[in-house]
Amino acid sequence: MSKKSKLKKQLKKANKEVAKQKKKAKKALKLVKAYKKEKVKKKAIKKVSKLAKAQKLEVKKAVKKATKAKKAFKKVA
């Protein structure tokens, strides 16, 4: 396997991860909104919003990884 195809595979994987994490974050945000609408206990809302924030962080990490993979691929390509 050449370095180029290896990097291309990495890039594809990184992009997939970004999409997956974004989907999760969207779900978490929806949950927060739903909880607020239903006037669920503040504690529950806090827990869910914390989860949503953590998910946002995961998205950032995934995007960072994808960007890194993209740069590495461009160097070789």
N, C-alpha and C positions, 0 to 999 in steps of 0.2 A: 504494500500500500504506500503510495507516494505521500509526501508531506501535505501536498495540496488537497488530496482527497480526504485525508485524515482531518485536516482543518475544516473542510467543507462539512464533514459529518458532525464535527464539534459545533459548528455554527448552526446547523440544522437543529441539533439537540438543544442548544441554548435558546434558540427562538421558540421552540416547542415549550420549553420550560417557562419562558416569559408569558406565552399565551395561557398556559395552565395557571400560573400564579395570578394573572390578571383576572381570570375567570373566578378564582377563589376569592379574590379581593372584592369583586363585584357582588358575589354572593354574601359576603360578610357585611358589606355596606347595606345591602337590601335588608338584611336581618336587623341591623341597627334601626333603619327607618321603620320597619314593621313593628319593632319593639316600642319605639317612641309613639307610634300611632296608636298602639294598643294600650298605651300607658302602663307598661309593665314596670315592676319595681325597679327603682333606680339602680340597685345593686346588679340586677340582671343586665340592665342597659350598659352599665360600666364595664361589665365582664365582656359583653359582646363588642363594644366599641374598642376595647383593648385588643380583642381578637382581630378586629378590622384593621387597627393600626399595625399590628404585627404582620398582618397579611400584606399591607402596603409596603412594609419593609422588605418582605420576601420578593415582592414585585421589583423593587429597586435593586435588590441583589441579583435577581435573574437578568434584569436589563443590563446591569454592569457586566455580568458574565458574557452576555450576548455581544455587547459592544467590544469587549476584549477579544472575543473569538472573531468578530468581524474584522477588526484591525489586523489580527494575526493572519487572517485569510488574505486580506488585501496586500499585505507585505509579500506574500508568496506568489499570489496571482499576478 
